[in-house]
Amino acid sequence: MKQLSEFLPLLAFLIAYWQYDLIIATAVLVGVISLQVAYRLIRYRRLDGKFAITAGLIIVLGGVTLYLDDPLFIMWKPTVVCLGMAALLMGSELFGKHNAMQYLMGGMVEIPKADWRVLNLLWAGTFTLCALLNLWVMYSFSEAVWVNFKVFGLTAINLVAAVISGIWMMRRSQPEGAS
């Protein structure tokens, strides 16, 4: 249910955009994410890291978008989030003692250390690709194309990466000699 609720702001944003424009959709997004922050703080007394960062960026960049009446700031949010995630993953790989993907997965699966490195790099690459694609679509196409890409394209890319990662981890976690 918690994961499903993560799509609520995106859905509200999309509906508001289709009915009005990007500025109104941004106001709706900021409002819905603010309500989610309040709910999670009341219910769970904390915010998990990725949600807190994403919500913070939505509120800040959305607020600047609304204040300046300029949608460019909210359009940068996916790039900022994706580059931040890629930097976190690469930083853990290059400078950290622990693999970020292994830490984020919280022991849900046991695979060899080298495979965690591959998974870490796969996701760092996926996030970097998403960041660059967001910039390309943002500056090369119409606002409507960007909104659809942001909602459907980035979601699809992350879903495909998650499915590939899941299948790969299942295969890598099988005992030696299993078919």
PAKEZA-479148 format. One record per residue (C-alpha): residue number from 1; z, y, x. Coordinates in pm, whole numbers. Layout:
BEGIN
<node nr="NUM" w="Z" v="Y" u="X"/>
...
This chain:
BEGIN
<node nr="1" w="0" v="0" u="0"/>
<node nr="2" w="86" v="237" u="286"/>
<node nr="3" w="-255" v="179" u="446"/>
<node nr="4" w="-431" v="231" u="112"/>
<node nr="5" w="-250" v="563" u="69"/>
<node nr="6" w="-408" v="681" u="395"/>
<node nr="7" w="-741" v="700" u="212"/>
<node nr="8" w="-600" v="921" u="-66"/>
<node nr="9" w="-643" v="1251" u="125"/>
<node nr="10" w="-996" v="1151" u="222"/>
<node nr="11" w="-1084" v="1067" u="-138"/>
<node nr="12" w="-931" v="1392" u="-267"/>
<node nr="13" w="-1123" v="1585" u="2"/>
<node nr="14" w="-1451" v="1419" u="-94"/>
<node nr="15" w="-1408" v="1477" u="-468"/>
<node nr="16" w="-1312" v="1841" u="-412"/>
<node nr="17" w="-1613" v="1889" u="-185"/>
<node nr="18" w="-1851" v="1738" u="-441"/>
<node nr="19" w="-1705" v="1958" u="-716"/>
<node nr="20" w="-1661" v="2283" u="-519"/>
<node nr="21" w="-1714" v="2348" u="-148"/>
<node nr="22" w="-1571" v="2272" u="196"/>
<node nr="23" w="-1310" v="2550" u="182"/>
<node nr="24" w="-1165" v="2424" u="-149"/>
<node nr="25" w="-1190" v="2065" u="-22"/>
<node nr="26" w="-994" v="2170" u="288"/>
<node nr="27" w="-724" v="2331" u="72"/>
<node nr="28" w="-700" v="2008" u="-131"/>
<node nr="29" w="-685" v="1801" u="189"/>
<node nr="30" w="-407" v="2017" u="336"/>
<node nr="31" w="-215" v="1998" u="7"/>
<node nr="32" w="-245" v="1621" u="-29"/>
<node nr="33" w="-156" v="1553" u="334"/>
<node nr="34" w="144" v="1787" u="306"/>
<node nr="35" w="264" v="1591" u="3"/>
<node nr="36" w="220" v="1267" u="196"/>
<node nr="37" w="421" v="1405" u="487"/>
<node nr="38" w="701" v="1509" u="250"/>
<node nr="39" w="694" v="1172" u="73"/>
<node nr="40" w="706" v="972" u="396"/>
<node nr="41" w="988" v="1184" u="535"/>
<node nr="42" w="1190" v="1137" u="217"/>
<node nr="43" w="1109" v="769" u="174"/>
<node nr="44" w="1104" v="644" u="536"/>
<node nr="45" w="1285" v="931" u="712"/>
<node nr="46" w="1015" v="936" u="981"/>
<node nr="47" w="643" v="960" u="1044"/>
<node nr="48" w="454" v="711" u="1257"/>
<node nr="49" w="280" v="863" u="1558"/>
<node nr="50" w="-86" v="845" u="1457"/>
<node nr="51" w="-17" v="975" u="1106"/>
<node nr="52" w="200" v="1258" u="1238"/>
<node nr="53" w="-69" v="1370" u="1482"/>
<node nr="54" w="-348" v="1344" u="1227"/>
<node nr="55" w="-144" v="1522" u="958"/>
<node nr="56" w="-44" v="1794" u="1202"/>
<node nr="57" w="-405" v="1855" u="1303"/>
<node nr="58" w="-518" v="1860" u="939"/>
<node nr="59" w="-249" v="2113" u="849"/>
<node nr="60" w="-311" v="2335" u="1155"/>
<node nr="61" w="-692" v="2320" u="1166"/>
<node nr="62" w="-712" v="2321" u="786"/>
<node nr="63" w="-481" v="2622" u="778"/>
<node nr="64" w="-697" v="2808" u="1030"/>
<node nr="65" w="-1006" v="2712" u="827"/>
<node nr="66" w="-848" v="2855" u="513"/>
<node nr="67" w="-709" v="3167" u="684"/>
<node nr="68" w="-1039" v="3256" u="852"/>
<node nr="69" w="-1254" v="3119" u="568"/>
<node nr="70" w="-1449" v="2928" u="834"/>
<node nr="71" w="-1505" v="2551" u="792"/>
<node nr="72" w="-1582" v="2502" u="1161"/>
<node nr="73" w="-1215" v="2440" u="1243"/>
<node nr="74" w="-1168" v="2150" u="1000"/>
<node nr="75" w="-1501" v="2008" u="1114"/>
<node nr="76" w="-1360" v="1984" u="1468"/>
<node nr="77" w="-1061" v="1773" u="1353"/>
<node nr="78" w="-1231" v="1430" u="1389"/>
<node nr="79" w="-1345" v="1518" u="1741"/>
<node nr="80" w="-999" v="1637" u="1846"/>
<node nr="81" w="-828" v="1327" u="1700"/>
<node nr="82" w="-1082" v="1084" u="1845"/>
<node nr="83" w="-1078" v="1240" u="2192"/>
<node nr="84" w="-698" v="1242" u="2182"/>
<node nr="85" w="-689" v="873" u="2094"/>
<node nr="86" w="-948" v="790" u="2362"/>
<node nr="87" w="-746" v="987" u="2620"/>
<node nr="88" w="-426" v="808" u="2519"/>
<node nr="89" w="-593" v="467" u="2555"/>
<node nr="90" w="-761" v="554" u="2886"/>
<node nr="91" w="-445" v="719" u="3015"/>
<node nr="92" w="-245" v="404" u="2945"/>
<node nr="93" w="-511" v="205" u="3126"/>
<node nr="94" w="-531" v="426" u="3433"/>
<node nr="95" w="-178" v="563" u="3467"/>
<node nr="96" w="51" v="371" u="3236"/>
<node nr="97" w="264" v="66" u="3293"/>
<node nr="98" w="179" v="-72" u="2950"/>
<node nr="99" w="-149" v="-118" u="2768"/>
<node nr="100" w="-158" v="116" u="2466"/>
<node nr="101" w="-345" v="-130" u="2241"/>
<node nr="102" w="-97" v="-404" u="2319"/>
<node nr="103" w="188" v="-165" u="2239"/>
<node nr="104" w="22" v="-44" u="1917"/>
<node nr="105" w="-42" v="-400" u="1800"/>
<node nr="106" w="330" v="-467" u="1839"/>
<node nr="107" w="307" v="-834" u="1936"/>
<node nr="108" w="93" v="-927" u="1635"/>
<node nr="109" w="-127" v="-1141" u="1858"/>
<node nr="110" w="-90" v="-1296" u="2202"/>
<node nr="111" w="-393" v="-1268" u="2427"/>
<node nr="112" w="-423" v="-1255" u="2807"/>
<node nr="113" w="-358" v="-924" u="2982"/>
<node nr="114" w="-723" v="-890" u="3088"/>
<node nr="115" w="-827" v="-920" u="2723"/>
<node nr="116" w="-590" v="-640" u="2624"/>
<node nr="117" w="-768" v="-426" u="2882"/>
<node nr="118" w="-1106" v="-506" u="2726"/>
<node nr="119" w="-970" v="-425" u="2380"/>
<node nr="120" w="-822" v="-98" u="2507"/>
<node nr="121" w="-1157" v="1" u="2660"/>
<node nr="122" w="-1348" v="-101" u="2345"/>
<node nr="123" w="-1136" v="131" u="2132"/>
<node nr="124" w="-1146" v="413" u="2387"/>
<node nr="125" w="-1525" v="384" u="2380"/>
<node nr="126" w="-1532" v="371" u="2000"/>
<node nr="127" w="-1318" v="684" u="1971"/>
<node nr="128" w="-1530" v="866" u="2229"/>
<node nr="129" w="-1848" v="767" u="2043"/>
<node nr="130" w="-1700" v="892" u="1714"/>
<node nr="131" w="-1600" v="1224" u="1875"/>
<node nr="132" w="-1947" v="1279" u="2018"/>
<node nr="133" w="-2124" v="1172" u="1699"/>
<node nr="134" w="-1906" v="1412" u="1500"/>
<node nr="135" w="-2014" v="1701" u="1723"/>
<node nr="136" w="-2379" v="1600" u="1704"/>
<node nr="137" w="-2377" v="1572" u="1324"/>
<node nr="138" w="-2168" v="1889" u="1288"/>
<node nr="139" w="-2409" v="2102" u="1492"/>
<node nr="140" w="-2739" v="1930" u="1404"/>
<node nr="141" w="-2722" v="1875" u="1030"/>
<node nr="142" w="-2611" v="2043" u="710"/>
<node nr="143" w="-2250" v="2069" u="600"/>
<node nr="144" w="-2317" v="1812" u="325"/>
<node nr="145" w="-2451" v="1562" u="579"/>
<node nr="146" w="-2144" v="1622" u="797"/>
<node nr="147" w="-1905" v="1563" u="503"/>
<node nr="148" w="-2075" v="1233" u="418"/>
<node nr="149" w="-2080" v="1130" u="784"/>
<node nr="150" w="-1712" v="1219" u="823"/>
<node nr="151" w="-1608" v="1024" u="514"/>
<node nr="152" w="-1845" v="728" u="525"/>
<node nr="153" w="-1993" v="716" u="876"/>
<node nr="154" w="-1674" v="748" u="1079"/>
<node nr="155" w="-1491" v="514" u="842"/>
<node nr="156" w="-1769" v="255" u="878"/>
<node nr="157" w="-1773" v="281" u="1258"/>
<node nr="158" w="-1397" v="228" u="1275"/>
<node nr="159" w="-1412" v="-58" u="1024"/>
<node nr="160" w="-1684" v="-234" u="1224"/>
<node nr="161" w="-1483" v="-188" u="1545"/>
<node nr="162" w="-1172" v="-325" u="1371"/>
<node nr="163" w="-1358" v="-633" u="1242"/>
<node nr="164" w="-1514" v="-699" u="1584"/>
<node nr="165" w="-1172" v="-655" u="1748"/>
<node nr="166" w="-1005" v="-886" u="1497"/>
<node nr="167" w="-1262" v="-1162" u="1538"/>
<node nr="168" w="-1255" v="-1124" u="1916"/>
<node nr="169" w="-874" v="-1138" u="1929"/>
<node nr="170" w="-865" v="-1446" u="1705"/>
<node nr="171" w="-1108" v="-1624" u="1936"/>
<node nr="172" w="-924" v="-1515" u="2250"/>
<node nr="173" w="-584" v="-1616" u="2116"/>
<node nr="174" w="-685" v="-1976" u="2049"/>
<node nr="175" w="-526" v="-2232" u="2280"/>
<node nr="176" w="-734" v="-2370" u="2567"/>
<node nr="177" w="-963" v="-2650" u="2458"/>
<node nr="178" w="-969" v="-2547" u="2090"/>
<node nr="179" w="-1312" v="-2518" u="1934"/>
